[in-house]
């Protein structure tokens, strides 16, 4: 399980830019690297990510 928030400020992103979340609420399994913003699943499979904007 991974749950994060990015609430403070206004952001402009470029194409293919990684989003590094400032507040990590849950990172069960350690799949998220908080330095790079990259998430690496420990088990191959199909994953669903949702975003609320």
C-alpha positions as a Markdown table, in Angstrom:
| # | Residue | x | y | z |
|---|---|---|---|---|
| 1 | Unk | 0.0 | 0.0 | 0.0 |
| 2 | Unk | 1.2 | 3.5 | -0.9 |
| 3 | Unk | -0.5 | 6.7 | 0.1 |
| 4 | Unk | 0.9 | 10.2 | -0.3 |
| 5 | Unk | -0.1 | 13.9 | -0.4 |
| 6 | Unk | 1.3 | 16.8 | -2.3 |
| 7 | Unk | -0.7 | 19.7 | -0.9 |
| 8 | Unk | 1.5 | 22.8 | -0.5 |
| 9 | Unk | 2.0 | 25.3 | -3.3 |
| 10 | Unk | 1.3 | 25.4 | -7.0 |
| 11 | Unk | 3.3 | 23.2 | -9.3 |
| 12 | Unk | 4.2 | 23.2 | -13.0 |
| 13 | Unk | 5.6 | 19.9 | -14.3 |
| 14 | Unk | 7.4 | 19.1 | -17.6 |
| 15 | Unk | 6.8 | 16.0 | -19.8 |
| 16 | Unk | 8.2 | 12.8 | -18.2 |
| 17 | Unk | 9.1 | 14.6 | -14.9 |
| 18 | Unk | 8.9 | 12.5 | -11.8 |
| 19 | Unk | 6.6 | 13.8 | -9.0 |
| 20 | Unk | 8.2 | 13.6 | -5.6 |
| 21 | Unk | 5.6 | 13.6 | -2.9 |
| 22 | Unk | 6.4 | 15.7 | 0.1 |
| 23 | Unk | 4.2 | 13.8 | 2.6 |
| 24 | Unk | 4.2 | 10.0 | 2.6 |
| 25 | Unk | 1.4 | 8.6 | 4.7 |
| 26 | Unk | 2.0 | 4.9 | 4.0 |
| 27 | Unk | 4.7 | 3.1 | 2.1 |
| 28 | Unk | 4.1 | -0.5 | 3.0 |
| 29 | Unk | 6.7 | -2.7 | 1.4 |
| 30 | Unk | 9.0 | 0.2 | 0.8 |
| 31 | Unk | 8.2 | 0.5 | -2.9 |
| 32 | Unk | 8.4 | 4.3 | -3.0 |
| 33 | Unk | 11.8 | 6.1 | -3.1 |
| 34 | Unk | 11.1 | 9.4 | -1.4 |
| 35 | Unk | 14.3 | 10.9 | -2.9 |
| 36 | Unk | 13.5 | 10.2 | -6.5 |
| 37 | Unk | 9.7 | 9.8 | -6.5 |
| 38 | Unk | 10.0 | 6.5 | -8.2 |
| 39 | Unk | 7.8 | 3.6 | -7.2 |
| 40 | Unk | 9.2 | 0.1 | -7.8 |
| 41 | Unk | 6.8 | -2.9 | -7.2 |
| 42 | Unk | 8.4 | -5.8 | -5.4 |
| 43 | Unk | 6.2 | -8.3 | -7.2 |
| 44 | Unk | 5.5 | -8.3 | -11.0 |
| 45 | Unk | 1.8 | -7.8 | -11.8 |
| 46 | Unk | -0.9 | -5.4 | -12.8 |
| 47 | Unk | -1.2 | -2.4 | -10.4 |
| 48 | Unk | -3.8 | 0.4 | -10.2 |
| 49 | Unk | -2.9 | 3.9 | -9.2 |
| 50 | Unk | -5.5 | 6.6 | -8.6 |
| 51 | Unk | -5.1 | 10.3 | -8.4 |
| 52 | Unk | -7.4 | 12.9 | -7.0 |
| 53 | Unk | -6.9 | 16.4 | -8.4 |
